[in-house]
Amino acid sequence: MRIKNRIKELIAGEERAFDSAHASTLVQAEDGTVIAAWFGGSWEKAPDVAIWLSRRVHDKWETPRVVADVRGVATWNPVLFRKEDGTIVLFYKAGEIIPTWKTWYVESRDNGVTFSEPKELVPGDEQGGRGPVKNKPIRLADGSVLAPASLEGEVWDAFVDISRDDCATWEMSSMVPLRRAGIDVRAMNRPYDKHHVYGKGVIQPTLWQDDTGEVHMFLRSTSSRIFRSDSVDGGRTWCTAYDTGLPNNNSGLDLVKMGNGNLVLVYNPRENYPGMFKGSRTPLSVAVSRDNGVTFEHLTDLETAQGNFCYPSVICGANQEIMITYTWDRQTVAYCQLEIE
């Protein structure tokens, strides 16, 4: 397996109207337009942070513009998704701190040119955010939509939100079971145990459905590894999360299933000591699995320099090209397109 062609672009350069950008997402519209969104402002958590969006039309990115904002309150973690009728949905969080997040959404029926007025995804929710928390929803073979979700408080927990009416209403799954351990294995004076999650827990799932109908998730964890959980009932319940052996320094990751069944994973393959928050968010790498996520083969590095290159979003385009956006050193958002053969 090799890369036949590669494109790399910065969506906004020195002329950008924000100081910092993070947590990008992307989707391809029915007409082939690639749409990217992220949160940007003076810095993460700042009250001036809004949701920005740009469209790639005729191989060129439009000038980024604000499409969602809450006056005096930070916005976070946009997620784009295309409904069956072609409507583009943009989900996002709003709140001063993560445990107080509310999830809102806007919709576009003209491929991201204009958007509707914002609506709360689950009115009255007090849990800290419903719906997709970082990564894209997936549509199952039966038409259901699964949104990868998580909650961040004193502990971290993951679940999925399930919609059987194409994102109109949502039902929570059970939480992903965890075997929790202490904050720092050094203080516990015992070796690392791959069956336990050290620190706060797991968040920000990324999902896929295999050819047998089972659903799977990879999870960011505070345990220096990517964790995994599996579901045999369409995402309603999940097995106890377990260590995949893939290193990750408590940073966002994403994957996509290609038309041939291969999985493409984009992540920071760097360890940090279990129980610590995170290490440097570089390199940012792409790996491929041909066995339903059991093993992965390194394909390429997107970034290797010192800095903050992280929080990828990855989709498979109409022509099976791999499209990726990611945080480029907290300054802007990078776009990469790979043709794999």
N, C-alpha and C positions, 0 to 999 in steps of 0.2 A: 504494500500500500504506500502510495506516495502522493505528494501535492503536485498537481498538474499546473495550476496557476494560482497566484496569490495577489490580492489587492489590500493595501493598507492606507487608510485616510484618517485624518483628524477632522471630526465633524465641525468643530469651531476652533479657530486658532487664536492668534494674538488679539484679533478684533472682537473676541467674545465679550458679551455684556454681563458676565458673572465671573467671580474670582475663583470659585471652586465648583467642581461637578463630581457627581458620584451616583452609583446605583442605576445604571442604564438598563434599558429594555428595548426590544425591537420586535417588529412584526412585518410580514409582507402582505400588502393589500391585494385584492383580486386582480387589479390591473398591473401588478408587478412592482408597484411603488414600495420601497423599503422605508419604514417609519421607525424612528428612534426617539426615545424620551429618557429623561434623567432628572434628578433634582439638582438645582444650582442656586448659588447665592454667595454670600460672603464666606460661609463655612457651614458644615453640617450642624444642625440644631438651631442655627440663627433664625430669627423671626422673618428675615427677608428671603428665606429659601423658598423657591417656587418650583413648579414642574415645567420643564422646558421640553420642546419638541422640534425635530427637524425631519424633513422628508428628502429621500434621495431620488431625484427625478432626472432621467436622462444622464445617469452616472455622476450627478453633481448634487451636493447637499445644499438645501435651502438655508437661508439665514435662520438660526434658531429663534424661537419665540416662546413666550410664556402661554401655556394653555390651561393652567390651574394654579390658583393661589388662594391663600387664606390670610387676610390682613392680620399682621402681627403674630402669626403662628407658623411654625416651621411645617413644611410638607416633606414627605419622604417616599422612597421606594416605589416609583411608578411601575406598573406592569401592563403591557399591551397584549391584547388578545383579539382574534377575529371570530365573530359569530358565524353561524351557518349561512345567514343571509348577506354576509359581507360587511356588516356593521363592525367598526373598530371600537373596542372598549378600552378605555384607559382607567385602570384602578390606581389609587394612590392613598397614602396615609397622611393624616394631619394630627398634630399634637405637640405640645411643648417637650414631652419626654415619651419614650417608647411605651411604657405601661398605660399611658392615657390615649394611645392612638385610636382614631376613628378611621374607618375605611370609606372612601368616597369614590365615585366613578363619573366619568363623562363619556359620551358616545359620539362617533362621527359616522355619517352615512355618505361622505364624499371623500373617503380615503385619506382622512387626516387634515383636510383643508379647514374645516370648521368643526366645532364640538358643541354639544348640548350643555345646558346648565348642570352643575354638579348635583348629585343625589347621594345620600348615605346608602351604603351597600346593604347593611342590616340595621335598620332604624332602631335606636335604643341600645345597641350593643355596648356593654361596659367591660368587656373582657380584655381589650387592648388590641382590637383589630381583627376583622374577619376577612375572608377571601385571600387572594394571593399576596404573600408578604414580600417576595423578591422575584421569584421565578414564574414563568408563564404557566397558565393552566394547560391541561391536555384534554382532548376529547376521546372518550373511550369508544370501543366498537359499538356499544349500544346507544351512543349519542350523548350519554351523560358527560358533564364537564367536571373535572376535578381541579380544584385550585389548591396549590401547595401553601400551607399556612403554618404559622407558629406564634407563640406568645413569649414575651421577654419580661420577666419580673425578677424576683429573688431566685427563681429557677427558670430554665428554658424548656419549653415543651413544643412538640410539633403535632400537627394533625392535617387533615384536608377538609376543605369545604366542598360539598357536592351539590351540583345543580342539575336537575332533570328537565329544566325548561329553558335551556340556553342562557343562563346567567340572570334570570329574572328573580329566582328565590334560591336560598342556600340552606343546607343542612350540614351541621358539623359531624365529622367522623369521631370515633373515639381517639383519645390521645395515643401517640406512639409510646408503648411501654419502654421503660428504661431501667437498667440496673445502675443506680447511682452510687458513686464512691466519693471520697474526700476531695477537697479542693486541690491539694498538692500532694502527690505521692511521696515526695521527699520528706514531708512532715510525718507521713504515715509510716516511714521506714519499712516499706515493702515494695516489691517490684511491680511494674505496670501490669495490669490485668486487662487483656483485650476485650473481655466480656463486660467490663464496666465503663461507664462514662464518668470522667473526672471533671470536676468543676460544675458549672451551671447546667449543662445538658446539651440539647440539640435544637437547631432552628433552621429555617430557610430550606425546606426540602426542594428537590427537583424530581420530576416524576416521569415514568414511562410505563406503557402496557406492553407485555410481551405477546408472542404469537399464540400462547395458550390462553390468554385472557387475564392472567395474573397482573397485578399492578405493583410497581416497585418504586422506592424512593431512595435517593442518596441525601445525606444530611450533613450540614456543617455542624461541628461539635467543638467543645472545649477540651477534647481529649487527644489533640494532635493527630487525628485520623478522620477520614470520611466514614460515617456510619451509614448503615443500610437497614431498611425495613421492608417487608413484603406483605401483600394483601391478596387473599383468595376470594374476597367477596365484593370486589368493585370499589375498594377504598373505605368501606365502612369500619373495618377493624384491621389492626396491623400487628405483626409479630414483634417481639422484643427486639429493639434495635441492636445491631451487632457491627463490630469493627470490620471494615473491608480490607484493612491493611494499607490503603492508599493514604499517604501523608498529606496533611493539610493543616495550616497554621491558624485555624479558627477564622477563615475568610470565606466569603461567598463563592459558590461554584454553580455550574449549570451544565446540563447535558441535553441532547436531543437524539431521538431515534430516527435513523435514515430510512429511506424506502426499502433498502436491502436488509434491514434489521440490525445493522451495526449501530452501536451507540458512540456518540462523539461527546467526550467530557472535556470541559475547560475549567481549569482550577490552578491554584497555587500549590505545587507539590513540595511543600517545605514544612518540616516538622518544627514544632515548638514543644517545650517540656509540658507534659500533660498537667492541666490545672492552671497554666499561665494563659493570659488573654490572647496574645497573638505575637508572631514574629514579623519580620519584614515581609511585605506583600509583593514579593518577586522571587523567582520568575513566574510568569504566567504561561501555562503550557496547555497543549491539546493532546489528548490520548484517545485511542479507539479500542472498543471492545467488540469482539465477534462472537462472544459466548454469553450474552445477556447480562453483562456487567460483572462476571466472575473474575476475569483478568482483563488488563488494559495494556496496549502497546503505545509507547510514546510516539507521537507523530511529528510534532514541531513545537518550538517555543515562540510565543507571540512577543514576549519581552523578557530580557535578561538583565537589563541595567538595574542599578540600585534605585529604589523609589517605591511608588505606590501604584502598582499595576494589578488590578484586581476586579472583583465583582463582575464577572462576565455574564452576558446573556447570549444564548446561542439558539439559532433556528436553522431548519433545513429549507432552502428555497424551492421554488417551483421546478427548477431544473436540477435539483439535488445538490446545489452548491451550499456550502456551509457559510452562514453569515454570523458574525460575532461582533458585539460591542462590549467595551469594558472601560473602566476608569483609567484614564491616562494621567498618572502621577497627581491625582486630585485636581488637576487644572482643567481638563476637558474630557471628552469622550472619544475614544478611538473606534474605528470600524475596520474589520478585517473580513475578507471574503476568500474562501478556499475552495478550489475544485480538486476533489480527491479521486484518484483512480487506483 
